[in-house]
Amino acid sequence: MGDLLTTIFVQPLLNLLFLIYGIIPGHDFGLSVIIMTAIIRFALWPLTAKQLHSQKKMQALQPEIAKLKQRAAGDKQKESQLLMELYKEKEISPFSACLPLLLQFPFLIALYFVFQKSTHDAAAIGELLYAPIKNLPYIQTVLQDPSSFSPTLFGLINMAQPSILLAVLAGITQFVQVKMLAPKSKDITVKDPQTQATQMMNYLFPAFTVFIAWNLPAALPLYWTVTNIITISQQYLIMRTEVEEMEEVKIVKKVSTNKPKQIAKKSKKGKK
């Protein structure tokens, strides 16, 4: 683990976690992970919103993309040209959904080290804690007597050990999140290999999430589950806002198309 990653990401996140752990009533480590996850997700809300908007736009274009691929008939150069024209017409960048996701990777890597260090080496965390955090009364107790540190969620799930329950929950919430963004089957008129592969990934990725989380410390699938739940809520709000905006546009168009008819009727009455 590089010093730069530690200084910029791991140390601030570790201090945030132990600040929460040191001040919340009951000093529940699992609850501290949940609160810290919520803080991180809301801090990254603008990035996630941009990513979701881009993903939704790309999903909406899938039927048109499939038709373009049929028109290209295997000609990759023509296919690329048609796709670029479509993206330009719709004012969409195919890479806009990837950038916010890439910016979140350092947080995921840092959190892995944060949870690994905090759940397996409580005695050594004092070296990474800032002075104000280290001086919190409960944190001082933990540093002086590491055996008093209990990395559990409500005293039931050990955050330092793998949890099948949290691994499955991470997979289920991941599936719900992916399914919300997937285009409806009735909206897909042409099924090309890429579309079918994308639909398959909608099932494989959540299953892969369970497989990975199965052997990780429970703090990580807990973080992932809470992240998914917050993202699902964000997706719901964004999609609802988009539907409302679309309805408003329809109403405006309807009113604007009806006005000439009303004016024409009035002019005819005036002539009479």
C-alpha positions as CSV (number, residue, x, y, z in Angstrom):
1,M,0.0,0.0,0.0
2,G,1.6,3.3,-1.1
3,D,2.2,6.2,1.2
4,L,0.2,8.5,-1.2
5,L,-2.9,6.2,-1.1
6,T,-2.5,6.0,2.7
7,T,-2.2,9.8,3.2
8,I,-4.9,10.9,0.7
9,F,-7.5,8.1,1.2
10,V,-6.9,5.5,3.8
11,Q,-5.9,7.8,6.7
12,P,-8.8,10.3,6.3
13,L,-11.4,7.4,6.0
14,L,-9.9,5.5,8.9
15,N,-10.1,8.7,11.1
16,L,-13.7,9.3,9.9
17,L,-14.7,5.8,10.9
18,F,-13.1,6.0,14.3
19,L,-14.5,9.5,14.9
20,I,-18.0,8.1,14.4
21,Y,-17.1,5.0,16.4
22,G,-15.8,7.1,19.3
23,I,-18.8,9.5,19.6
24,I,-21.9,7.4,18.7
25,P,-23.9,6.0,21.7
26,G,-23.0,2.3,22.3
27,H,-19.9,2.5,20.2
28,D,-21.1,-0.1,17.7
29,F,-18.5,-0.7,15.0
30,G,-20.9,-2.0,12.4
31,L,-23.2,0.9,12.9
32,S,-20.2,3.2,12.4
33,V,-19.5,1.5,9.1
34,I,-23.1,2.2,8.0
35,I,-23.0,5.8,9.0
36,M,-19.6,6.3,7.3
37,T,-20.9,4.7,4.2
38,A,-23.9,7.0,4.1
39,I,-21.6,10.0,4.5
40,I,-19.3,8.9,1.7
41,R,-22.2,8.1,-0.7
42,F,-23.9,11.5,-0.1
43,A,-20.5,13.2,-0.6
44,L,-20.2,11.4,-3.9
45,W,-23.9,12.1,-4.8
46,P,-23.2,14.5,-7.7
47,L,-20.8,12.0,-9.3
48,T,-23.2,9.1,-8.9
49,A,-26.0,11.2,-10.3
50,K,-24.0,12.0,-13.4
51,Q,-23.1,8.4,-13.8
52,L,-26.7,7.3,-13.5
53,H,-27.9,9.8,-16.0
54,S,-25.3,8.7,-18.5
55,Q,-26.1,5.0,-17.9
56,K,-29.8,5.6,-18.3
57,K,-29.3,7.5,-21.6
58,M,-27.1,4.7,-22.9
59,Q,-29.6,2.1,-21.9
60,A,-32.4,4.0,-23.7
61,L,-30.3,3.9,-26.9
62,Q,-29.8,0.2,-26.9
63,P,-32.6,-0.6,-29.4
64,E,-31.3,2.0,-31.8
65,I,-27.7,0.8,-31.4
66,A,-28.9,-2.8,-32.2
67,K,-30.6,-1.6,-35.4
68,L,-27.5,0.3,-36.4
69,K,-25.4,-2.8,-36.0
70,Q,-27.8,-4.7,-38.2
71,R,-27.5,-1.9,-40.9
72,A,-23.7,-2.2,-40.7
73,A,-23.9,-5.9,-41.4
74,G,-20.6,-6.7,-39.8
75,D,-18.7,-3.8,-41.2
76,K,-16.9,-2.5,-38.1
77,Q,-15.9,0.8,-39.7
78,K,-19.4,1.6,-40.8
79,E,-20.8,0.5,-37.5
80,S,-18.4,2.8,-35.6
81,Q,-19.3,5.7,-37.9
82,L,-23.0,5.2,-37.4
83,L,-22.6,4.9,-33.6
84,M,-20.6,8.2,-33.5
85,E,-23.3,9.9,-35.5
86,L,-25.9,8.6,-33.2
87,Y,-24.0,9.7,-30.1
88,K,-23.4,13.2,-31.6
89,E,-27.1,13.5,-32.6
90,K,-28.2,12.5,-29.0
91,E,-25.4,14.6,-27.4
92,I,-24.1,11.6,-25.4
93,S,-20.6,10.6,-24.7
94,P,-20.2,6.8,-24.4
95,F,-17.4,7.3,-21.9
96,S,-19.3,9.7,-19.6
97,A,-20.7,6.9,-17.5
98,C,-17.2,5.4,-16.9
99,L,-15.4,8.5,-15.5
100,P,-17.4,8.9,-12.3
101,L,-17.1,5.2,-11.7
102,L,-13.4,5.3,-12.1
103,L,-13.1,8.2,-9.7
104,Q,-14.8,6.0,-7.0
105,F,-12.2,3.2,-7.3
106,P,-9.7,4.8,-5.0
107,F,-12.3,4.9,-2.3
108,L,-13.1,1.2,-2.7
109,I,-9.4,0.3,-2.5
110,A,-8.8,2.5,0.5
111,L,-11.9,1.2,2.3
112,Y,-10.5,-2.4,1.8
113,F,-7.4,-1.4,3.7
114,V,-9.4,0.6,6.3
115,F,-11.6,-2.3,7.2
116,Q,-8.7,-4.8,7.0
117,K,-6.5,-2.7,9.4
118,S,-9.3,-1.6,11.8
119,T,-10.8,-5.1,12.2
120,H,-7.5,-7.1,12.4
121,D,-5.0,-4.8,13.9
122,A,-6.7,-2.5,16.4
123,A,-3.5,-2.0,18.4
124,A,-1.7,-0.5,15.4
125,I,-4.3,2.0,14.2
126,G,-3.1,4.6,16.7
127,E,-0.3,5.4,14.3
128,L,-2.8,6.6,11.6
129,L,-5.2,8.4,13.8
130,Y,-5.1,12.2,14.0
131,A,-4.5,13.7,17.4
132,P,-8.1,15.0,18.0
133,I,-9.5,11.5,17.2
134,K,-6.9,9.7,19.2
135,N,-7.8,11.9,22.2
136,L,-11.5,10.9,22.2
137,P,-12.1,9.1,25.6
138,Y,-13.4,5.9,24.1
139,I,-10.7,5.7,21.5
140,Q,-8.1,6.2,24.2
141,T,-9.6,3.2,26.0
142,V,-9.4,1.1,22.8
143,L,-5.8,2.1,22.2
144,Q,-4.8,1.3,25.8
145,D,-6.7,-2.0,25.8
146,P,-7.2,-3.4,22.3
147,S,-9.1,-6.3,23.7
148,S,-11.9,-3.9,24.5
149,F,-12.4,-3.3,20.8
150,S,-15.4,-5.3,19.5
151,P,-15.7,-5.1,15.6
152,T,-19.4,-6.3,15.5
153,L,-22.7,-5.1,14.1
154,F,-25.2,-4.8,17.0
155,G,-23.1,-7.6,18.7
156,L,-24.4,-10.1,16.2
157,I,-22.1,-10.1,13.2
158,N,-18.3,-9.9,13.5
159,M,-17.1,-7.3,10.9
160,A,-13.7,-9.0,10.9
161,Q,-15.0,-12.3,9.7
162,P,-16.9,-13.3,6.5
163,S,-20.7,-13.1,6.7
164,I,-22.8,-15.2,4.3
165,L,-25.9,-13.1,5.1
166,L,-24.2,-9.8,4.2
167,A,-22.6,-11.4,1.1
168,V,-26.1,-12.5,-0.1
169,L,-27.6,-9.1,0.7
170,A,-24.8,-7.4,-1.3
171,G,-25.7,-9.6,-4.3
172,I,-29.4,-9.0,-4.0
173,T,-29.2,-5.2,-3.7
174,Q,-26.7,-5.2,-6.6
175,F,-29.2,-7.1,-8.7
176,V,-32.0,-4.7,-7.9
177,Q,-29.7,-1.7,-8.7
178,V,-28.7,-3.2,-12.1
179,K,-32.3,-4.3,-12.9
180,M,-33.6,-0.8,-12.4
181,L,-31.3,0.5,-15.1
182,A,-31.8,-2.3,-17.5
183,P,-34.1,-1.6,-20.5
184,K,-37.5,-3.4,-20.5
185,S,-37.6,-6.4,-22.7
186,K,-40.5,-5.0,-24.7
187,D,-38.3,-1.9,-25.6
188,I,-35.7,-4.1,-27.2
189,T,-36.8,-5.1,-30.7
190,V,-33.5,-6.4,-32.0
191,K,-31.4,-8.8,-29.9
192,D,-27.8,-8.8,-31.0
193,P,-25.0,-10.7,-29.2
194,Q,-23.9,-7.6,-27.3
195,T,-27.4,-6.9,-26.0
196,Q,-27.7,-10.5,-24.9
197,A,-24.3,-10.4,-23.3
198,T,-25.3,-7.2,-21.4
199,Q,-28.5,-8.9,-20.2
200,M,-26.5,-11.9,-19.0
201,M,-24.1,-9.6,-17.1
202,N,-27.1,-8.3,-15.2
203,Y,-27.3,-11.7,-13.5
204,L,-23.6,-12.6,-13.5
205,F,-22.4,-9.4,-11.8
206,P,-24.6,-9.8,-8.7
207,A,-23.6,-13.4,-8.5
208,F,-19.9,-12.4,-8.8
209,T,-20.5,-9.9,-6.0
210,V,-21.7,-12.7,-3.7
211,F,-18.8,-14.9,-4.7
212,I,-16.3,-12.2,-3.9
213,A,-18.0,-10.9,-0.7
214,W,-18.3,-14.5,0.6
215,N,-14.7,-14.6,1.8
216,L,-14.2,-10.9,2.7
217,P,-14.5,-9.4,6.1
218,A,-18.1,-8.6,6.7
219,A,-17.4,-4.8,6.9
220,L,-16.9,-4.8,3.1
221,P,-20.2,-6.5,2.1
222,L,-21.9,-4.3,4.7
223,Y,-20.4,-1.2,3.0
224,W,-21.4,-2.5,-0.4
225,T,-25.0,-3.4,0.7
226,V,-25.5,0.1,2.2
227,T,-24.0,1.7,-0.9
228,N,-26.4,-0.3,-3.1
229,I,-29.4,0.7,-1.0
230,I,-28.5,4.4,-1.2
231,T,-27.8,4.1,-5.0
232,I,-31.2,2.4,-5.5
233,S,-32.9,5.3,-3.7
234,Q,-30.9,7.7,-5.9
235,Q,-31.9,5.9,-9.1
236,Y,-35.5,6.0,-8.1
237,L,-35.4,9.7,-7.4
238,I,-33.6,10.4,-10.7
239,M,-35.9,8.3,-12.8
240,R,-38.9,9.8,-11.2
241,T,-37.6,13.3,-11.9
242,E,-37.0,12.3,-15.5
243,V,-40.5,10.9,-15.9
244,E,-42.0,14.1,-14.4
245,E,-39.8,16.3,-16.8
246,M,-41.0,14.1,-19.8
247,E,-44.6,14.6,-18.7
248,E,-44.1,18.3,-18.5
249,V,-42.6,18.4,-22.0
250,K,-45.6,16.4,-23.3
251,I,-48.0,18.9,-21.7
252,V,-46.1,21.9,-23.1
253,K,-46.1,20.3,-26.6
254,K,-49.7,19.5,-26.4
255,V,-50.6,23.0,-25.4
256,S,-48.4,24.5,-28.1
257,T,-50.0,22.3,-30.8
258,N,-53.5,23.1,-29.7
259,K,-53.0,26.9,-29.7
260,P,-52.8,27.3,-33.5
261,K,-56.1,25.3,-33.8
262,Q,-57.8,27.5,-31.2
263,I,-56.5,30.7,-33.0
264,A,-57.7,29.3,-36.4
265,K,-61.2,28.7,-34.9
266,K,-61.4,32.2,-33.4
267,S,-60.4,33.7,-36.8
268,K,-63.1,31.8,-38.6
269,K,-65.7,32.9,-36.0
270,G,-64.5,36.5,-36.5
271,K,-65.0,36.4,-40.3
272,K,-68.5,35.1,-39.8
